[in-house]
Amino acid sequence: MVTTISISQEMKENLKNLGRAGDSYEDVIRKMYELTKKNLLMTYLYDTSDSITINEARKRLRNGKSNNN
């Protein structure tokens, strides 16, 4: 099934400049999607906002504190 999307002339040129010879707009958008998906996964995997160091975990264990304390 084919669908049509509306984009500005500027965005059309931007997409055209991202592609290689012979790439369709769908090819360019698909590549962007795949790169974005990988980037989101990497961001999730490397997010340390709720992490502690091994030394801190050992210290908490010695003090009888769990992860929830």
N, C-alpha and C positions, 0 to 999 in steps of 0.2 A: 504494500500500500504506500502510495506516495502522498506527501503532504507539502504544503507551501508555507513558508514563514516569511514575515516581512522584516527586513533589516535596512538600515540606512545605506546610502551609497558608500559612505566612509567605511562602515563595517564590512561591506562587500569587498572593498579594496584591501582592507586589513586581512580578511580571510584569504583573499587571492594571493597576497604577499606571503602568507604562511605556508601555502602549498607548494608542491613541486610540479614540474611540468607533467601534465596528464592527470593531476589530482582533481577530483570533483570537490564541490563544496562539502558534500557528505564525507568524503575522505578526510578533509581538513578537520571538520567538526568531530568525526570519530576519533581521530588522533588526539585532539584536544581533550575529549572526554576520557580517553584511556589514560592520558598523562595526569589529568585531574584526579581520577580514581586512585591511581598509584600514589599521588602526592597526599591525598587524604588518608590513605592507609598508612603511609610512612609517618605522617603527623601523629596519627593515633598510636602507632607502635612506639614512637620515640617520645611520647608525652610523659614527662616525669613529674607532673604537677601533684600527683597523689602518691609519689614514691618516697622512700627513705633509703638511706645508705645501709649497707650490710652492717656496718659498725653501729649505727643507730638501732637497728633491729636487734642486734645482740645485746646492746645496752638495755633496751626495753625488756627483753627476755630475762636478763639478770635481775632487773628491778621488779619482775612479776607483772609487767604491764603487757596487755594484749594490744592488738592493732586498733581495737575500739576504745581504748582508754586514753 
